[in-house]
Amino acid sequence: MQTRDRRQDGRFFFGVVTTGVYCRPSCPSRHALRRNMRFYETSQEAEKDGLRPCLRCHPLETAGGAEARQIRDLCRYIEENAAGRLDLAELAARAGISRFHLQRRFKAVVGVTPREYGEACRMRLLKSELRQSQEVTEAVYAAGFGSASRVYERADTRLGMTPNQYRRGGEGMAISYASATTPLGLMMLGATDRGLCFLQFGASEAALTAALHGEYPAAQLAPMDDSRRAAFHEWMEQLRQHLEGQRPQLDLPLVVRATAFQIRVWNYLQGIPYGQVRSYAEVAAGIGSPKSARAVARACASNTVALVIPCHRVIRGSGELGGYRWGVERKQALLGREGARTARSA
């Protein structure tokens, strides 16, 4: 480990109790004090001690890549059987590990639990069926749901609208919007009665309204009325505090449409600590798809809710900022603010 011998990767792991992570022997991070280190034969033993995989050396990609490949194979199995009823016991038996370890291994590699991943796959299948079927009920059962009521229970957080509205392109969905001036320029919020579905920066209110219409062409758009002003001001206050570094974590209700892959990426982004960055390749490895860096970049570019899903914290592997939907200058300003605040707090 002291010589960072890559030939030892997968033969054992070491953990650092002060940082709460475990690593492979060749991890390039600076070595911790010996009294703060622990050694393990398997990643499961490290996680039993409450440690999580290092985001720099990605220890789950070692041990011959067996663990990561095992979880990725399980993802493919879930995707192929999305319409069926898969429980944790069946998946654990297929992987040859206990349910407890599968739950932790799966979330460490993918970013969500097996159940959440299965639901995302089933909702993606439902979206496909809704676009092809004449009846909502037909699509619901074809996607493996036992009843329409279960779909409507999940519609708030997975479709952003009811299945029927989705099939009609958002027709009948009411979105209210309001704009405000921030240190990063004009910002517009769009919300349904379930939460935020749009948060973007722009040069003018007309341009932002056009962007909102482009995202939801069949929805009913209207300026935010007095009944929603209290919630709007509360959200804006949270965003103001976030931009000023007083509230590193945002807790705002989101209503977004996403594929299973986008959910994995966006969940990972929300886990990147305030003031830190990851490369597109690191995000791809972090969600268990190391060859999908370009797809990660597309998922970042398709984000319609700035700040709450912090896609600005993803940069190129070379250290360059890369693109940003709302301008590289804003991305640089956001990272500069977060970095300065983190340095002052250290």
FENFENQUI-V814422 format. One record per residue. N is the residue number from 1. RES is the residue in one letter. SS is DSSP state (h for helix, s for strand, l for the rest). PSI is psi in whole degrees, -180 to 180 (none if undefined). Layout:
BEGIN
N_RES_SS_PSI / N_RES_SS_PSI
END
This chain:
BEGIN
1_M_l_-40 / 2_Q_l_-29 / 3_T_l_3 / 4_R_l_49 / 5_D_l_110 / 6_R_h_-21 / 7_R_h_-16 / 8_Q_h_-8 / 9_D_s_130 / 10_G_l_-17 / 11_R_l_-28 / 12_F_s_170 / 13_F_s_153 / 14_F_s_144 / 15_G_s_153 / 16_V_s_110 / 17_V_l_-25 / 18_T_l_-27 / 19_T_l_-16 / 20_G_l_21 / 21_V_s_161 / 22_Y_s_152 / 23_C_s_169 / 24_R_s_162 / 25_P_l_-32 / 26_S_l_12 / 27_C_l_130 / 28_P_l_-6 / 29_S_l_155 / 30_R_l_138 / 31_H_l_142 / 32_A_l_171 / 33_L_l_144 / 34_R_h_-36 / 35_R_h_-15 / 36_N_h_6 / 37_M_s_149 / 38_R_s_153 / 39_F_s_142 / 40_Y_s_149 / 41_E_l_-31 / 42_T_l_161 / 43_S_h_-30 / 44_Q_h_-39 / 45_E_h_-39 / 46_A_h_-41 / 47_E_h_-26 / 48_K_h_-29 / 49_D_l_8 / 50_G_l_14 / 51_L_l_155 / 52_R_s_158 / 53_P_s_140 / 54_C_l_133 / 55_L_l_-4 / 56_R_l_-44 / 57_C_l_-10 / 58_H_l_69 / 59_P_h_-23 / 60_L_h_-13 / 61_E_h_2 / 62_T_l_-154 / 63_A_h_43 / 64_G_h_10 / 65_G_h_12 / 66_A_h_-46 / 67_E_h_-47 / 68_A_h_-42 / 69_R_h_-38 / 70_Q_h_-44 / 71_I_h_-39 / 72_R_h_-39 / 73_D_h_-38 / 74_L_h_-37 / 75_C_h_-45 / 76_R_h_-39 / 77_Y_h_-42 / 78_I_h_-43 / 79_E_h_-42 / 80_E_h_-22 / 81_N_l_32 / 82_A_l_-31 / 83_A_l_-7 / 84_G_l_-179 / 85_R_l_102 / 86_L_l_123 / 87_D_l_168 / 88_L_h_-37 / 89_A_h_-43 / 90_E_h_-43 / 91_L_h_-39 / 92_A_h_-40 / 93_A_h_-38 / 94_R_h_-37 / 95_A_h_-16 / 96_G_l_25 / 97_I_l_170 / 98_S_l_159 / 99_R_h_-40 / 100_F_h_-48 / 101_H_h_-35 / 102_L_h_-44 / 103_Q_h_-47 / 104_R_h_-42 / 105_R_h_-45 / 106_F_h_-47 / 107_K_h_-35 / 108_A_h_-38 / 109_V_h_-45 / 110_V_h_-32 / 111_G_l_-12 / 112_V_l_167 / 113_T_l_163 / 114_P_h_-39 / 115_R_h_-45 / 116_E_h_-39 / 117_Y_h_-42 / 118_G_h_-41 / 119_E_h_-40 / 120_A_h_-42 / 121_C_h_-40 / 122_R_h_-38 / 123_M_h_-35 / 124_R_h_-41 / 125_L_h_-40 / 126_L_h_-43 / 127_K_h_-43 / 128_S_h_-43 / 129_E_h_-37 / 130_L_h_-34 / 131_R_h_-22 / 132_Q_h_-27 / 133_S_l_153 / 134_Q_l_-28 / 135_E_l_141 / 136_V_h_-43 / 137_T_h_-42 / 138_E_h_-44 / 139_A_h_-38 / 140_V_h_-49 / 141_Y_h_-32 / 142_A_h_-28 / 143_A_l_0 / 144_G_l_8 / 145_F_l_139 / 146_G_l_-24 / 147_S_l_159 / 148_A_h_-30 / 149_S_h_-36 / 150_R_h_-34 / 151_V_h_-45 / 152_Y_h_-29 / 153_E_h_-32 / 154_R_h_-7 / 155_A_h_-32 / 156_D_h_-44 / 157_T_h_-10 / 158_R_h_-39 / 159_L_l_-28 / 160_G_l_4 / 161_M_l_172 / 162_T_l_157 / 163_P_h_-40 / 164_N_h_-39 / 165_Q_h_-40 / 166_Y_h_-43 / 167_R_h_-31 / 168_R_l_17 / 169_G_l_26 / 170_G_l_6 / 171_E_l_131 / 172_G_l_-11 / 173_M_l_132 / 174_A_s_124 / 175_I_s_125 / 176_S_s_150 / 177_Y_s_157 / 178_A_s_154 / 179_S_s_160 / 180_A_s_155 / 181_T_s_132 / 182_T_s_171 / 183_P_l_-18 / 184_L_l_11 / 185_G_s_-172 / 186_L_s_135 / 187_M_s_140 / 188_M_s_136 / 189_L_s_139 / 190_G_s_137 / 191_A_s_145 / 192_T_s_-173 / 193_D_l_0 / 194_R_l_-17 / 195_G_s_-172 / 196_L_s_133 / 197_C_s_-3 / 198_F_s_127 / 199_L_s_104 / 200_Q_s_159 / 201_F_s_153 / 202_G_s_172 / 203_A_l_-28 / 204_S_l_163 / 205_E_h_-35 / 206_A_h_-42 / 207_A_h_-39 / 208_L_h_-39 / 209_T_h_-38 / 210_A_h_-39 / 211_A_h_-40 / 212_L_h_-43 / 213_H_h_-36 / 214_G_h_-34 / 215_E_h_-36 / 216_Y_l_71 / 217_P_l_-27 / 218_A_l_2 / 219_A_l_161 / 220_Q_s_113 / 221_L_s_137 / 222_A_s_146 / 223_P_s_147 / 224_M_l_128 / 225_D_l_178 / 226_D_h_-30 / 227_S_h_-20 / 228_R_h_-4 / 229_R_h_-37 / 230_A_h_-46 / 231_A_h_-40 / 232_F_h_-46 / 233_H_h_-35 / 234_E_h_-45 / 235_W_h_-44 / 236_M_h_-36 / 237_E_h_-41 / 238_Q_h_-43 / 239_L_h_-40 / 240_R_h_-47 / 241_Q_h_-36 / 242_H_h_-45 / 243_L_h_-29 / 244_E_l_0 / 245_G_l_7 / 246_Q_l_-19 / 247_R_l_86 / 248_P_l_-37 / 249_Q_l_129 / 250_L_l_140 / 251_D_l_77 / 252_L_l_142 / 253_P_l_127 / 254_L_s_142 / 255_V_l_96 / 256_V_l_150 / 257_R_l_133 / 258_A_l_153 / 259_T_l_170 / 260_A_h_-39 / 261_F_h_-43 / 262_Q_h_-39 / 263_I_h_-43 / 264_R_h_-45 / 265_V_h_-49 / 266_W_h_-36 / 267_N_h_-41 / 268_Y_h_-44 / 269_L_h_-40 / 270_Q_h_-14 / 271_G_l_-6 / 272_I_l_123 / 273_P_l_147 / 274_Y_l_130 / 275_G_l_-1 / 276_Q_l_163 / 277_V_l_162 / 278_R_s_153 / 279_S_s_163 / 280_Y_h_-39 / 281_A_h_-38 / 282_E_h_-39 / 283_V_h_-45 / 284_A_h_-45 / 285_A_h_-36 / 286_G_h_-27 / 287_I_l_7 / 288_G_l_16 / 289_S_l_71 / 290_P_l_-17 / 291_K_l_10 / 292_S_l_31 / 293_A_h_-39 / 294_R_h_-39 / 295_A_h_-35 / 296_V_h_-44 / 297_A_h_-40 / 298_R_h_-39 / 299_A_h_-39 / 300_C_h_-43 / 301_A_h_-23 / 302_S_l_-2 / 303_N_l_128 / 304_T_l_3 / 305_V_s_87 / 306_A_l_156 / 307_L_l_-54 / 308_V_l_-42 / 309_I_l_98 / 310_P_l_70 / 311_C_h_-13 / 312_H_h_-13 / 313_R_h_10 / 314_V_s_125 / 315_I_s_176 / 316_R_l_157 / 317_G_l_-25 / 318_S_l_-9 / 319_G_l_-10 / 320_E_l_152 / 321_L_l_-35 / 322_G_l_-169 / 323_G_l_168 / 324_Y_l_132 / 325_R_l_-31 / 326_W_l_26 / 327_G_l_135 / 328_V_h_-32 / 329_E_h_-42 / 330_R_h_-40 / 331_K_h_-45 / 332_Q_h_-41 / 333_A_h_-42 / 334_L_h_-48 / 335_L_h_-36 / 336_G_h_-43 / 337_R_h_-47 / 338_E_h_-43 / 339_G_h_-41 / 340_A_h_-41 / 341_R_h_-40 / 342_T_h_-39 / 343_A_h_-38 / 344_R_h_-30 / 345_S_h_-18 / 346_A_l_none
END
